[in-house]
């Protein structure tokens, strides 16, 4: 359930997820498809380009909230707007950046979150409005980090046709001084948190058997076992917000003194138990999931899995680890001579290079570094430069090919 604390200074409930950029609403072939790739037109001076992305690879949420809440519906989008030129300029004011999810226009008819928002979070929310006041249609605000952001978008993984859709394609439109640019971005979200692989079943049932379907039984099993092991009374305090006691930077909660963080409690308590599951990637039992396959980037195609970067569950659950701060860094594995990676003390998702352009604007979000195994994540690069992968065609932003080579340095 990866989420980010990076909205901590922007709103009381920080971001939980943002989307990967892709572009206008045309059908796009997956990388490697025999279909011809579109040929983008050369950029004109006095025009703008918008690059959109999500700060996470996946946002997880509960489907139902009458018993407990691990994570609410809370997704986020980022976008950078550049004025094209011989030396492009990043727009930081005076622009209007709007977003809309064309085939996922309602959430309140797909989950009961709005019935329990006040009990869980202490706020009365209109239907389809999220915890930061944003809805499924809206505008983005300048973040102070050279980009524009909309946080807390309450999207679910069920579209308007009531079909599961973890990778929702969102249209983003930037308007600056009469110039207009469009892109699309993936807002990834899943509620495939598979607690029913273990909970609500006897020990002999755990393993390669059909999952239980009664979610009330599963959720009551979770709460009653917590009461028995820790002397709590959660069964009679429903709905329960787990982060009320277990500090969770993803939600901005400080928890209760002496109680382990949400990350530490979840990972350490399940570290030995998930070994009983007959699934290749044990992380997918909770971080959705065996169907969602949220790690879909260039790394997974090279055989790199969750534990290669994050360590095993015991390491992630280390009480001394700072959740959402102590994260893998690109430079831990990549060591191209002369290349620089994230800014010191700054996570990849917020790090800049190349004149203030965010790393994720060109490389895409964590767990979705392009080219990905998902066609949706590859759309932006296809539209802007005619091929998938990192946006590496200079004339996407420059109106003429620079005479000097590009150096992968933060100051370049």
C-alpha positions as CSV (number, residue, x, y, z in Angstrom):
1,X,0.0,0.0,0.0
2,X,2.4,2.5,-1.1
3,X,1.5,6.1,-0.5
4,X,3.5,9.3,-0.1
5,X,3.9,11.9,2.6
6,X,4.9,14.5,0.1
7,X,1.9,16.6,0.4
8,X,2.7,17.1,4.1
9,X,3.2,20.8,3.7
10,X,0.4,21.3,1.2
11,X,-2.6,19.9,3.1
12,X,-3.4,18.2,6.4
13,X,-4.1,14.9,4.5
14,X,-1.0,14.4,2.3
15,X,-1.0,12.8,-1.1
16,X,-1.6,9.2,-1.5
17,X,-1.2,8.9,-5.1
18,X,-0.6,10.7,-8.3
19,X,-0.8,9.7,-11.9
20,X,1.6,8.9,-14.7
21,X,1.4,11.1,-17.7
22,X,0.2,10.1,-21.1
23,X,-1.4,12.2,-23.7
24,X,-4.5,13.0,-25.8
25,X,-7.4,10.6,-26.1
26,X,-6.4,8.4,-29.0
27,X,-5.8,4.7,-29.1
28,X,-2.2,3.8,-28.5
29,X,-0.4,0.6,-29.4
30,X,1.6,-1.1,-26.6
31,X,5.4,-1.0,-26.8
32,X,6.5,-3.6,-29.3
33,X,3.2,-3.6,-31.2
34,X,3.5,-4.0,-35.0
35,X,1.2,-1.0,-35.5
36,X,3.0,2.1,-36.7
37,X,3.7,4.7,-34.0
38,X,2.3,8.2,-34.4
39,X,4.7,10.8,-35.8
40,X,4.6,14.0,-33.6
41,X,4.8,17.3,-35.3
42,X,7.8,19.5,-34.6
43,X,7.1,22.0,-31.8
44,X,6.5,25.6,-32.6
45,X,8.0,28.6,-30.8
46,X,5.4,30.2,-28.5
47,X,3.6,27.0,-27.8
48,X,3.5,25.0,-24.6
49,X,3.9,21.3,-23.6
50,X,2.4,19.7,-20.5
51,X,3.9,16.6,-18.9
52,X,1.8,14.7,-16.4
53,X,2.6,11.9,-13.9
54,X,1.6,10.3,-10.7
55,X,4.0,10.3,-7.7
56,X,3.4,6.6,-6.9
57,X,3.0,3.4,-8.9
58,X,-0.2,2.5,-7.2
59,X,-2.7,3.8,-4.6
60,X,-4.5,1.3,-2.6
61,X,-7.8,1.8,-0.9
62,X,-10.5,-0.1,0.9
63,X,-13.6,-1.0,-1.0
64,X,-15.9,-0.7,2.0
65,X,-15.5,1.3,5.2
66,X,-18.2,0.3,7.6
67,X,-15.8,-1.9,9.7
68,X,-12.3,-0.5,9.1
69,X,-10.1,1.8,7.0
70,X,-6.6,1.1,6.0
71,X,-6.6,3.7,3.2
72,X,-9.3,6.0,1.8
73,X,-9.9,6.9,-1.8
74,X,-7.2,9.4,-2.3
75,X,-5.3,9.8,-5.6
76,X,-3.2,12.7,-6.9
77,X,-1.9,14.1,-10.2
78,X,1.1,16.2,-11.0
79,X,1.9,18.2,-14.1
80,X,4.6,20.4,-15.4
81,X,4.0,23.0,-18.1
82,X,6.8,24.3,-20.2
83,X,6.9,27.1,-22.8
84,X,8.7,25.7,-25.8
85,X,11.7,27.6,-27.1
86,X,15.4,27.3,-27.8
87,X,15.7,27.3,-24.0
88,X,12.3,26.1,-22.6
89,X,10.8,27.9,-19.6
90,X,8.8,26.2,-16.8
91,X,5.5,27.9,-16.1
92,X,4.9,28.5,-12.4
93,X,2.0,30.9,-12.4
94,X,-0.8,32.2,-14.5
95,X,-1.8,28.9,-15.9
96,X,-5.0,26.8,-15.6
97,X,-4.4,23.1,-15.6
98,X,-7.6,21.0,-15.6
99,X,-8.2,17.3,-15.3
100,X,-11.1,14.9,-16.0
101,X,-11.5,11.1,-15.9
102,X,-13.8,10.6,-18.9
103,X,-15.0,7.1,-18.1
104,X,-14.9,7.3,-14.3
105,X,-17.1,10.2,-13.4
106,X,-18.6,9.0,-10.1
107,X,-17.3,7.2,-7.1
108,X,-20.0,7.5,-4.5
109,X,-22.1,4.8,-6.2
110,X,-19.2,2.3,-6.0
111,X,-18.1,2.4,-2.3
112,X,-19.7,3.5,1.0
113,X,-16.8,5.8,1.9
114,X,-19.0,8.9,2.0
115,X,-21.3,7.3,4.6
116,X,-18.4,6.9,7.0
117,X,-16.1,9.8,6.2
118,X,-17.1,11.8,9.3
119,X,-16.7,8.9,11.7
120,X,-13.3,8.0,10.2
121,X,-11.8,11.4,9.4
122,X,-14.0,14.0,11.1
123,X,-15.2,15.7,7.9
124,X,-18.5,15.9,6.2
125,X,-17.9,15.4,2.5
126,X,-20.3,15.9,-0.4
127,X,-20.5,12.9,-2.7
128,X,-17.6,12.4,-5.0
129,X,-15.5,15.0,-3.2
130,X,-12.3,13.8,-1.6
131,X,-10.5,14.7,1.6
132,X,-8.8,17.7,0.2
133,X,-11.8,19.1,-1.5
134,X,-11.0,17.8,-5.0
135,X,-13.3,15.7,-7.1
136,X,-13.1,13.6,-10.3
137,X,-13.1,16.8,-12.3
138,X,-11.2,19.9,-11.3
139,X,-8.1,22.1,-11.6
140,X,-4.6,21.8,-10.3
141,X,-2.8,24.3,-8.1
142,X,0.9,25.3,-8.2
143,X,2.8,23.2,-5.6
144,X,5.9,25.3,-5.2
145,X,8.0,22.5,-6.6
146,X,7.9,23.7,-10.2
147,X,4.8,21.6,-10.9
148,X,1.0,21.7,-10.5
149,X,-0.9,19.2,-8.3
150,X,-4.3,18.0,-7.5
151,X,-4.4,15.9,-4.3
152,X,-7.0,13.6,-2.8
153,X,-8.9,12.8,-5.9
154,X,-11.4,10.1,-4.8
155,X,-11.2,7.8,-7.8
156,X,-12.0,4.0,-7.4
157,X,-10.8,1.1,-9.6
158,X,-14.3,0.7,-11.0
159,X,-15.3,2.7,-14.0
160,X,-18.7,3.9,-15.0
161,X,-19.5,0.6,-16.7
162,X,-18.8,-1.1,-13.4
163,X,-15.8,-2.8,-14.7
164,X,-12.6,-3.1,-12.7
165,X,-10.0,-0.7,-14.1
166,X,-6.9,-0.2,-12.0
167,X,-5.2,2.2,-14.5
168,X,-7.6,5.0,-15.1
169,X,-6.6,7.3,-18.0
170,X,-7.1,10.9,-17.1
171,X,-7.2,13.9,-19.5
172,X,-5.1,16.9,-18.5
173,X,-5.4,20.2,-20.3
174,X,-3.0,23.2,-19.7
175,X,-4.0,26.7,-20.8
176,X,-1.5,29.5,-20.5
177,X,-1.9,32.9,-22.2
178,X,-4.1,31.4,-24.9
179,X,-1.8,28.5,-25.6
180,X,-3.3,25.1,-24.9
181,X,-1.6,21.7,-24.5
182,X,-3.1,18.3,-23.6
183,X,-1.9,15.1,-22.2
184,X,-3.3,12.0,-20.4
185,X,-2.1,10.5,-17.1
186,X,-2.8,7.2,-15.4
187,X,-4.4,7.5,-11.9
188,X,-3.6,4.0,-10.6
189,X,-5.8,2.7,-7.9
190,X,-6.8,-0.8,-6.6
191,X,-8.8,-2.3,-3.7
192,X,-7.3,-5.8,-4.3
193,X,-5.9,-5.9,-0.7
194,X,-6.3,-9.6,-0.3
195,X,-6.8,-9.9,3.5
196,X,-9.1,-12.9,2.7
197,X,-6.1,-15.0,1.7
198,X,-5.5,-15.6,5.4
199,X,-8.2,-13.9,7.5
200,X,-11.6,-15.4,8.0
201,X,-10.2,-18.9,7.3
202,X,-8.8,-21.7,9.4
203,X,-5.1,-22.4,9.2
204,X,-5.7,-25.5,7.0
205,X,-7.4,-23.3,4.5
206,X,-4.5,-20.9,4.0
207,X,-2.8,-21.6,0.7
208,X,-3.8,-22.3,-2.9
209,X,-7.5,-22.5,-2.3
210,X,-10.3,-20.2,-3.5
211,X,-10.4,-17.0,-1.5
212,X,-13.2,-16.4,0.9
213,X,-15.9,-14.1,-0.4
214,X,-17.6,-12.8,2.8
215,X,-15.8,-9.6,3.5
216,X,-17.7,-9.0,6.8
217,X,-16.3,-12.3,8.2
218,X,-12.8,-11.3,7.0
219,X,-12.9,-7.8,8.5
220,X,-14.4,-9.0,11.8
221,X,-11.7,-11.6,12.0
222,X,-9.0,-8.9,11.6
223,X,-10.5,-6.7,14.4
224,X,-11.3,-9.5,16.8
225,X,-7.7,-10.9,16.5
226,X,-6.3,-7.5,17.1
227,X,-8.5,-7.2,20.2
228,X,-7.4,-10.6,21.5
229,X,-3.7,-10.0,20.9
230,X,-3.4,-6.3,22.0
231,X,-6.2,-5.8,24.5
232,X,-8.2,-3.4,22.3
233,X,-12.0,-3.2,21.8
234,X,-12.0,-2.5,18.0
235,X,-15.0,-4.8,17.3
236,X,-17.2,-2.4,19.3
237,X,-15.6,0.8,18.0
238,X,-16.3,0.4,14.3
239,X,-15.5,1.9,11.9
240,X,-11.9,1.8,12.8
241,X,-9.2,4.0,11.2
242,X,-6.0,2.0,11.6
243,X,-3.8,5.1,11.3
244,X,-5.5,6.6,14.3
245,X,-3.2,4.6,16.6
246,X,-0.5,3.6,14.1
247,X,1.3,6.6,12.8
248,X,1.1,6.8,9.0
249,X,2.9,9.6,7.1
250,X,0.9,8.6,4.1
251,X,-2.2,10.0,5.9
252,X,-0.4,12.6,8.1
253,X,-1.4,10.9,11.3
254,X,1.0,10.9,14.3
255,X,-0.5,7.8,16.0
256,X,-0.3,6.9,19.7
257,X,3.0,7.2,21.6
258,X,4.6,3.8,22.0
259,X,2.5,2.2,19.2
260,X,4.5,1.1,16.1
261,X,3.9,2.9,12.9
262,X,1.4,1.4,10.4
263,X,4.2,0.3,8.2
264,X,6.2,-1.4,11.0
265,X,3.1,-3.1,12.5
266,X,1.8,-4.4,9.2
267,X,5.1,-5.7,7.8
268,X,6.5,-7.3,11.0
269,X,3.2,-8.9,12.0
270,X,2.8,-10.5,8.5
271,X,6.4,-11.2,7.7
272,X,6.3,-14.9,8.6
273,X,2.7,-15.4,7.8
274,X,2.8,-14.6,4.1
275,X,5.4,-17.4,3.6
276,X,2.4,-19.8,3.8
277,X,0.9,-18.3,0.7
278,X,1.4,-20.0,-2.6
279,X,1.9,-16.9,-4.7
280,X,5.3,-16.1,-6.4
281,X,5.4,-12.5,-5.2
282,X,4.4,-12.4,-1.5
283,X,4.2,-8.6,-1.5
284,X,1.2,-8.8,-3.8
285,X,-0.9,-10.3,-1.0
286,X,-1.4,-6.8,0.4
287,X,0.2,-4.4,-2.1
288,X,-2.3,-5.1,-4.8
289,X,-2.0,-7.5,-6.2
290,X,-1.8,-10.7,-8.1
291,X,-4.3,-9.3,-10.6
292,X,-3.3,-5.7,-10.5
293,X,0.5,-6.2,-10.9
294,X,1.3,-2.7,-9.8
295,X,5.1,-3.1,-10.5
296,X,4.9,-2.9,-14.2
297,X,7.9,-0.8,-15.2
298,X,11.1,-1.4,-17.1
299,X,12.7,-3.0,-14.0
300,X,10.2,-5.9,-13.8
301,X,11.0,-6.8,-17.4
302,X,14.6,-7.2,-16.4
303,X,13.7,-9.6,-13.5
304,X,13.9,-7.0,-10.7
305,X,11.2,-7.6,-8.0
306,X,10.0,-5.7,-5.0
307,X,12.6,-7.1,-2.5
308,X,15.5,-6.3,-4.8
309,X,15.0,-2.6,-4.0
310,X,13.0,-2.5,-0.8
311,X,14.4,-5.6,1.1
312,X,12.2,-8.2,2.7
313,X,9.2,-7.6,4.9
314,X,11.3,-7.7,8.1
315,X,13.6,-5.0,6.7
316,X,10.7,-2.8,5.6
317,X,9.1,-3.3,9.0
318,X,12.2,-2.2,11.0
319,X,10.9,0.1,13.7
320,X,13.9,2.4,13.0
321,X,12.9,2.8,9.4
322,X,11.1,6.0,8.5
323,X,8.1,5.1,6.3
324,X,7.9,7.0,3.0
325,X,11.3,8.6,3.7
326,X,13.8,5.8,3.8
327,X,13.2,4.6,0.2
328,X,15.4,3.0,-2.5
329,X,17.4,5.5,-4.5
330,X,18.2,5.3,-8.2
331,X,21.9,5.8,-7.5
332,X,22.0,2.7,-5.3
333,X,22.0,0.6,-8.4
334,X,22.6,2.9,-11.3
335,X,26.2,4.2,-11.7
336,X,26.7,5.5,-15.2
337,X,29.9,7.5,-15.2
338,X,29.2,11.2,-15.0
339,X,25.5,10.7,-14.3
340,X,23.7,12.2,-11.2
341,X,20.5,11.0,-9.8
342,X,18.1,12.3,-7.1
343,X,18.9,15.4,-5.2
344,X,20.4,14.7,-1.8
345,X,17.7,14.1,0.7
346,X,14.9,14.2,-1.9
347,X,12.9,11.3,-3.1
348,X,12.9,10.5,-6.8
349,X,9.3,11.6,-7.1
350,X,10.2,15.1,-6.0
351,X,13.7,15.4,-7.5
352,X,14.6,17.8,-10.3
353,X,17.2,17.8,-13.1
354,X,17.7,19.4,-16.4
355,X,16.7,23.0,-15.7
356,X,14.1,22.2,-13.1
357,X,12.3,19.4,-14.9
358,X,11.2,16.7,-12.5
359,X,12.7,13.3,-13.0
360,X,9.2,11.8,-13.1
361,X,8.1,14.1,-15.9
362,X,10.4,12.3,-18.3
363,X,10.9,8.9,-16.7
364,X,7.4,8.4,-15.2
365,X,6.4,7.5,-11.7
366,X,8.0,5.0,-9.3
367,X,7.0,1.4,-10.3
368,X,6.0,2.7,-13.7
369,X,9.3,3.8,-15.2
370,X,8.7,3.6,-18.9
371,X,8.4,1.7,-21.1
372,X,6.0,-0.3,-18.9
373,X,4.0,-3.5,-19.5
374,X,0.9,-1.4,-19.4
375,X,-0.1,0.4,-22.6
376,X,-1.8,3.2,-20.6
377,X,1.5,4.3,-19.1
378,X,3.2,4.6,-22.4
379,X,0.8,6.9,-24.1
380,X,2.4,10.2,-23.2
381,X,5.8,9.3,-24.6
382,X,4.2,7.9,-27.8
383,X,2.3,11.1,-28.5
384,X,5.2,13.5,-27.7
385,X,8.1,11.8,-29.4
386,X,6.7,8.8,-31.3
387,X,8.3,6.1,-29.3
388,X,7.9,4.6,-25.8
389,X,10.3,4.9,-22.9
390,X,11.9,7.8,-21.3
391,X,11.1,11.2,-23.0
392,X,14.5,11.7,-24.6
393,X,13.7,13.6,-27.7
394,X,15.0,17.1,-27.2
395,X,12.5,18.7,-29.5
396,X,9.6,17.7,-27.3
397,X,10.5,20.9,-25.4
398,X,13.2,22.6,-27.4
399,X,12.2,24.2,-30.7
400,X,15.5,23.2,-32.3
401,X,18.0,20.4,-31.5
402,X,20.6,21.7,-29.0
403,X,24.1,21.7,-30.3
404,X,25.6,20.2,-27.2
405,X,24.9,16.8,-25.8
406,X,22.6,16.2,-22.8
407,X,24.3,15.3,-19.6
408,X,22.4,13.5,-16.9
409,X,23.2,16.0,-14.2
410,X,20.9,17.9,-11.9
411,X,22.4,21.2,-12.9
412,X,22.3,20.6,-16.6
